Amino acid sequence: MKVLILGAGHAGGTAAALLRQYGHAGPITLVGEEPIPPYQRPPLSKAWLKGEADADSLALKPLEFYAEHGIDFRPGVRAVQLKRSDKVVLLSDGGALSYDILIIATGARAIALPIPGADLPGVMALRTAADAEQLKAAVGPGKTLAVVGGGYIGLEVAASGRALGAEVVVLEREERLLARVARNALSDFFRSYHEAHGVRFELGCSVVAFEGEGRVTGVRLASGQVIACDAVVVGVGAAPNDEIAADAGLETARGIVVDLDARTSDAAIFAIGDVAHRPMPIYERMFRMESVPNALEQAKQAAAAITGRPRPAGECPWQWSDQYDLKLQIAGYPFDADQIVLRGDPATAKFAVFHLKGDQLQAVEAINAPPEFMMGKQLILNRKPVDKTRLADPTISMKEVAA
């Protein structure tokens, strides 16, 4: 069977490698919009900005890997139309590729603010290596970086900006940081930690325009205040690149709808990674996740289904964020949580926030607390009841809590 993979990010690149590892002997074509092979994206907002990593060091596989394993890697081109009846994909360079099995791994794109000045040079997103290179060239000592959005990406960029010697101001629409993804204890902790490192915050503000002649020089707020800056990073979320699937009649719902094999409503087509709206058996719901572990899990699901291997065991969703010397590890999602348990003291920069629904753990956010994260993952996955009093007591080990 001829397998065509659209998207050469973490999900698509991993799927191509796994298909060979799992014994698929047929042709594999990997189409990527960027000019470089698949690479790790999380370091873009951290190690790459600080000059500690580059395309070669972050590559999932060396470029020669693809030719050596019979994978036809086609960089610098994207899919523009899917013709399901003919099993053909039309490409941006005018070419066309046929398939027996198609894997859509087109990821997500940064949401742009529909305001005046959004197209000014110096107003950037951070999704690709090219974005990171542009940002790295724009910030440094004597420069001011404005970050629109106080989520995890925005805070990571802020930390890296400070490491590069730039002044940093974070502009957030909500009244607190991480308002859509974390509870107050974590929001307050990160705000204090960043302020101690010189980051300035403007909370509860609306950005209405970017100003400048030829290049951005300021961010105008609804209050009339203008924040002077030399560069802007907009980090207000991402939207799935599912248009090619929707236009071809595949089922979509905030992403391409798939089953536990990562298979779409068309039996010959799979969707994986940030673009997929997938089942979450732990929570008995569907959800679109943006994380490296999700990309890897779905790549395994699709490769196993295509090669006739047993379906991989389900995993607990997780993700992480590195800021300064902080390691935040998150397991699960706080769906329907009705109680918060704090374990440890935020003043020590070593603590965990547990989200429970009744006596079942839904999610954990662990700052410099690996045991809480690891045992939390297990408790979320096995759905065992949790004693909240013991969970809140840091003198009782997490192994004892789990037992």
Number of C-alpha atoms within 10 A of each C-alpha: 13 14 23 26 26 25 27 29 28 27 31 30 28 22 28 26 20 19 21 18 12 15 13 20 14 12 15 25 21 24 27 25 18 18 13 17 27 26 24 16 20 19 20 29 29 25 15 21 25 17 12 10 14 16 15 13 13 19 17 18 16 13 14 10 13 19 10 9 14 14 20 16 22 19 17 14 18 20 22 14 17 23 15 18 7 9 15 17 21 16 16 13 11 9 10 14 14 18 21 13 17 26 27 27 29 29 26 19 17 16 14 17 17 10 11 12 19 19 15 18 15 22 22 21 21 22 18 18 22 13 16 23 16 17 24 19 9 16 23 18 12 9 16 24 27 27 29 24 22 28 21 20 25 26 26 20 26 31 23 25 29 22 17 17 14 22 22 27 22 23 25 25 17 16 11 20 29 22 16 10 12 17 17 12 13 20 17 14 16 20 19 13 16 19 12 10 15 16 20 17 19 18 16 12 15 16 20 18 18 24 20 17 9 9 16 21 21 22 25 17 17 11 10 10 12 16 19 17 21 21 25 29 22 22 25 19 14 15 15 21 20 25 18 18 22 15 13 13 14 18 17 19 14 14 26 29 26 23 17 17 23 28 25 25 15 13 9 16 24 29 33 34 32 30 28 36 25 28 18 18 13 17 16 8 10 16 16 20 20 18 18 20 19 24 26 19 22 27 29 24 25 26 27 22 17 19 16 12 14 10 14 15 7 13 17 21 21 21 16 17 18 21 20 15 9 15 17 21 21 24 25 22 21 22 13 12 16 12 14 19 16 19 20 18 11 17 10 9 18 17 21 30 24 25 25 23 16 14 15 18 28 26 27 29 28 26 26 18 19 16 14 27 25 17 18 27 23 16 22 25 20 12 14 14 15 18 12 19 9 16 20 18 15 16 10 11 15 18 12 9 20 16 9
